[in-house]
């Protein structure tokens, strides 16, 4: 599907149940009003940011909420909103997205993400929507990302060889299924070669298995080990 353009037709955000029925989650801005709505949103955000009267995290969260309700494209709103979230926060000095995947944090709280969005869209077109369910989720998301960052920073200072740090993370802290890139981010200062060496050792010990090859490969802990409790 071509990108780089606003939607040409009105769209709906719907829920599809397993047995077939479709329920409308919320009704976005009509296509004819979308260019004006997006431009107005950007101008209002810039004015509010320059005024400095509101917390920048809340302003960023409100910008993303309004953008999602406008729903300006035919598809790909999540793919736009997630990196945009990091960019907006980064402009205000909240750079945790450089070190912790905001996308992963959202994916791990998928139900809460959609429920908060739904709760904050009722009455949006009439100007009576309550943004706080979405903002509460958004601030918890950012706080969680900083907690993950702090944990990783503490782990990086933990005594031990690089291989020991990788083993500890894989066996005690990593998700059940992960990629080499996840380990690289979580255990900074180690080479991919060292990570692969440890993963091969763990596979030989029967503690992990590999699914796929190359950059697309995923690794999964087996039943011979358990995550940290």
BELVENSUL-V16345 format. One record per pair of residues at least 24 apart in sequence whose C-alpha atoms are under 10 Angstrom apart, sorted by the first residue. I is the first residue (numbers start at 1). J is the second residue. D is the distance in whole Angstrom. If there is no record, write none. Layout:
i=I j=J d=D
i=I j=J d=D
This chain:
i=1 j=74 d=9
i=1 j=75 d=8
i=1 j=76 d=10
i=2 j=74 d=9
i=2 j=75 d=10
i=3 j=73 d=8
i=3 j=74 d=9
i=3 j=75 d=9
i=3 j=76 d=9
i=4 j=73 d=9
i=5 j=35 d=10
i=5 j=72 d=9
i=5 j=73 d=7
i=5 j=74 d=9
i=6 j=31 d=8
i=6 j=32 d=10
i=6 j=34 d=7
i=6 j=35 d=7
i=6 j=38 d=10
i=6 j=71 d=9
i=6 j=72 d=5
i=6 j=73 d=5
i=6 j=74 d=7
i=6 j=75 d=10
i=7 j=31 d=6
i=7 j=32 d=9
i=7 j=34 d=8
i=7 j=35 d=9
i=7 j=71 d=8
i=7 j=72 d=6
i=7 j=73 d=5
i=7 j=74 d=5
i=7 j=75 d=9
i=8 j=32 d=8
i=8 j=34 d=9
i=8 j=72 d=9
i=8 j=73 d=8
i=8 j=74 d=8
i=9 j=73 d=9
i=9 j=74 d=8
i=10 j=34 d=10
i=10 j=71 d=10
i=10 j=72 d=9
i=10 j=73 d=10
i=10 j=74 d=9
i=11 j=70 d=10
i=11 j=71 d=8
i=11 j=72 d=9
i=11 j=73 d=9
i=11 j=74 d=8
i=11 j=75 d=10
i=12 j=71 d=9
i=13 j=69 d=9
i=13 j=71 d=9
i=25 j=114 d=9
i=25 j=115 d=10
i=25 j=117 d=9
i=25 j=118 d=7
i=25 j=119 d=10
i=25 j=121 d=9
i=25 j=122 d=10
i=26 j=69 d=8
i=26 j=117 d=9
i=26 j=118 d=7
i=26 j=119 d=10
i=26 j=121 d=7
i=26 j=122 d=8
i=26 j=123 d=10
i=26 j=124 d=9
i=27 j=69 d=8
i=27 j=70 d=9
i=27 j=71 d=9
i=27 j=121 d=9
i=27 j=122 d=10
i=27 j=124 d=9
i=27 j=125 d=9
i=28 j=66 d=10
i=28 j=67 d=10
i=28 j=68 d=8
i=28 j=69 d=5
i=28 j=70 d=5
i=28 j=71 d=6
i=28 j=72 d=8
i=28 j=121 d=9
i=28 j=124 d=9
i=28 j=125 d=9
i=29 j=66 d=10
i=29 j=67 d=10
i=29 j=68 d=10
i=29 j=69 d=7
i=29 j=70 d=5
i=29 j=71 d=7
i=29 j=72 d=8
i=29 j=124 d=10
i=29 j=125 d=8
i=30 j=70 d=8
i=30 j=71 d=9
i=30 j=72 d=9
i=31 j=70 d=9
i=31 j=71 d=9
i=31 j=72 d=7
i=31 j=73 d=9
i=31 j=74 d=10
i=33 j=70 d=9
i=33 j=72 d=9
i=34 j=70 d=7
i=34 j=71 d=8
i=34 j=72 d=6
i=34 j=73 d=9
i=35 j=70 d=10
i=35 j=72 d=8
i=37 j=66 d=9
i=37 j=67 d=9
i=37 j=70 d=7
i=37 j=72 d=9
i=38 j=66 d=9
i=38 j=67 d=7
i=38 j=70 d=7
i=38 j=71 d=9
i=38 j=72 d=8
i=41 j=66 d=8
i=41 j=67 d=8
i=41 j=70 d=10
i=42 j=67 d=9
i=49 j=92 d=9
i=55 j=92 d=10
i=56 j=88 d=9
i=56 j=89 d=8
i=56 j=91 d=9
i=56 j=92 d=7
i=56 j=93 d=9
i=56 j=94 d=9
i=57 j=85 d=10
i=57 j=88 d=9
i=57 j=89 d=7
i=57 j=92 d=8
i=57 j=94 d=8
i=57 j=135 d=9
i=57 j=138 d=8
i=57 j=139 d=7
i=57 j=142 d=9
i=58 j=89 d=10
i=58 j=131 d=10
i=58 j=132 d=10
i=58 j=134 d=10
i=58 j=135 d=7
i=58 j=136 d=9
i=58 j=138 d=8
i=58 j=139 d=8
i=59 j=88 d=9
i=59 j=89 d=9
i=59 j=135 d=9
i=60 j=84 d=9
i=60 j=85 d=7
i=60 j=86 d=9
i=60 j=87 d=9
i=60 j=88 d=6
i=60 j=89 d=7
i=60 j=91 d=10
i=60 j=92 d=9
i=60 j=135 d=9
i=60 j=138 d=9
i=61 j=85 d=8
i=61 j=88 d=9
i=61 j=89 d=9
i=61 j=131 d=9
i=61 j=132 d=10
i=61 j=134 d=8
i=61 j=135 d=6
i=61 j=136 d=9
i=61 j=137 d=9
i=61 j=138 d=6
i=61 j=139 d=8
i=62 j=131 d=7
i=62 j=132 d=9
i=62 j=134 d=8
i=62 j=135 d=7
i=62 j=138 d=9
i=63 j=88 d=9
i=64 j=88 d=9
i=64 j=134 d=10
i=64 j=135 d=10
i=64 j=138 d=10
i=65 j=116 d=10
i=65 j=117 d=7
i=65 j=120 d=8
i=65 j=121 d=9
i=65 j=131 d=8
i=65 j=134 d=7
i=65 j=135 d=9
i=65 j=138 d=10
i=66 j=120 d=10
i=66 j=121 d=9
i=66 j=124 d=9
i=66 j=131 d=9
i=68 j=117 d=9
i=68 j=121 d=10
i=69 j=117 d=9
i=69 j=118 d=10
i=69 j=120 d=9
i=69 j=121 d=7
i=69 j=124 d=8
i=69 j=125 d=9
i=70 j=124 d=10
i=70 j=125 d=10
i=78 j=103 d=9
i=79 j=103 d=9
i=82 j=106 d=9
i=85 j=138 d=10
i=86 j=142 d=10
i=89 j=142 d=9
i=94 j=142 d=9
i=94 j=146 d=9
i=95 j=146 d=10
i=96 j=142 d=8
i=96 j=143 d=10
i=96 j=145 d=7
i=96 j=146 d=6
i=96 j=147 d=10
i=96 j=148 d=9
i=96 j=149 d=7
i=96 j=150 d=10
i=97 j=142 d=9
i=97 j=145 d=8
i=97 j=146 d=9
i=97 j=149 d=9
i=98 j=149 d=10
i=98 j=185 d=10
i=99 j=145 d=9
i=99 j=146 d=9
i=99 j=148 d=9
i=99 j=149 d=7
i=99 j=152 d=9
i=99 j=185 d=7
i=99 j=186 d=8
i=99 j=188 d=10
i=100 j=142 d=10
i=100 j=144 d=10
i=100 j=145 d=6
i=100 j=146 d=8
i=100 j=147 d=10
i=100 j=148 d=7
i=100 j=149 d=6
i=100 j=152 d=9
i=100 j=182 d=10
i=100 j=185 d=8
i=100 j=186 d=8
i=101 j=145 d=8
i=101 j=148 d=10
i=101 j=149 d=10
i=101 j=182 d=9
i=101 j=185 d=9
i=102 j=141 d=8
i=102 j=142 d=8
i=102 j=144 d=10
i=102 j=145 d=7
i=104 j=145 d=10
i=105 j=141 d=7
i=105 j=142 d=9
i=105 j=144 d=8
i=105 j=145 d=7
i=105 j=148 d=10
i=106 j=137 d=10
i=106 j=138 d=9
i=106 j=141 d=7
i=106 j=142 d=10
i=106 j=145 d=10
i=109 j=137 d=9
i=109 j=141 d=9
i=112 j=137 d=7
i=113 j=137 d=7
i=113 j=138 d=8
i=113 j=141 d=9
i=148 j=186 d=9
i=149 j=186 d=9
i=151 j=186 d=9
i=152 j=185 d=9
i=152 j=186 d=6
i=152 j=187 d=7
i=152 j=188 d=8
i=153 j=186 d=9
i=153 j=187 d=9
i=153 j=188 d=9
i=155 j=186 d=9
i=155 j=187 d=8
i=155 j=188 d=9
i=156 j=186 d=9
i=156 j=187 d=6
i=156 j=188 d=7
i=156 j=189 d=8
i=162 j=187 d=8
i=162 j=188 d=9
i=162 j=189 d=8
i=162 j=190 d=7
i=162 j=191 d=9
i=162 j=194 d=8
i=162 j=195 d=9
i=162 j=198 d=10
i=163 j=190 d=9
i=163 j=194 d=7
i=163 j=195 d=7
i=163 j=197 d=8
i=163 j=198 d=6
i=163 j=199 d=10
i=164 j=198 d=9
i=165 j=190 d=9
i=165 j=195 d=10
i=165 j=198 d=10
i=166 j=190 d=9
i=166 j=194 d=9
i=166 j=195 d=7
i=166 j=196 d=10
i=166 j=197 d=10
i=166 j=198 d=7
i=166 j=199 d=9
i=167 j=195 d=9
i=167 j=198 d=7
i=167 j=199 d=8
i=167 j=201 d=9
i=167 j=202 d=8
i=168 j=227 d=10
i=168 j=228 d=9
i=169 j=227 d=9
i=169 j=228 d=9
i=170 j=198 d=9
i=170 j=199 d=9
i=170 j=202 d=9
i=170 j=207 d=10
i=170 j=208 d=9
i=170 j=219 d=10
i=170 j=220 d=9
i=170 j=221 d=8
i=170 j=226 d=10
i=170 j=227 d=8
i=170 j=228 d=10
i=171 j=202 d=9
i=171 j=207 d=8
i=171 j=208 d=9
i=171 j=221 d=7
i=171 j=222 d=10
i=171 j=225 d=7
i=171 j=226 d=7
i=171 j=227 d=6
i=171 j=228 d=7
i=172 j=225 d=9
i=172 j=226 d=7
i=172 j=227 d=4
i=172 j=228 d=4
i=172 j=229 d=8
i=173 j=226 d=10
i=173 j=227 d=6
i=173 j=228 d=6
i=173 j=229 d=9
i=174 j=220 d=10
i=174 j=221 d=9
i=174 j=227 d=8
i=174 j=228 d=9
i=175 j=219 d=10
i=175 j=220 d=8
i=175 j=221 d=9
i=175 j=227 d=8
i=176 j=208 d=9
i=176 j=219 d=8
i=176 j=220 d=6
i=176 j=221 d=6
i=176 j=222 d=8
i=176 j=226 d=9
i=176 j=227 d=8
i=177 j=208 d=9
i=177 j=209 d=10
i=177 j=210 d=10
i=177 j=211 d=10
i=177 j=218 d=7
i=177 j=219 d=5
i=177 j=220 d=4
i=177 j=221 d=7
i=177 j=222 d=10
i=178 j=210 d=10
i=178 j=217 d=9
i=178 j=218 d=6
i=178 j=219 d=5
i=178 j=220 d=7
i=178 j=221 d=9
i=179 j=210 d=10
i=179 j=211 d=10
i=179 j=215 d=8
i=179 j=216 d=8
i=179 j=217 d=7
i=179 j=218 d=5
i=179 j=219 d=6
i=179 j=220 d=9
i=180 j=214 d=10
i=180 j=215 d=8
i=180 j=216 d=9
i=180 j=217 d=8
i=180 j=218 d=7
i=180 j=219 d=8
i=181 j=215 d=8
i=181 j=216 d=10
i=181 j=218 d=10
i=182 j=218 d=10
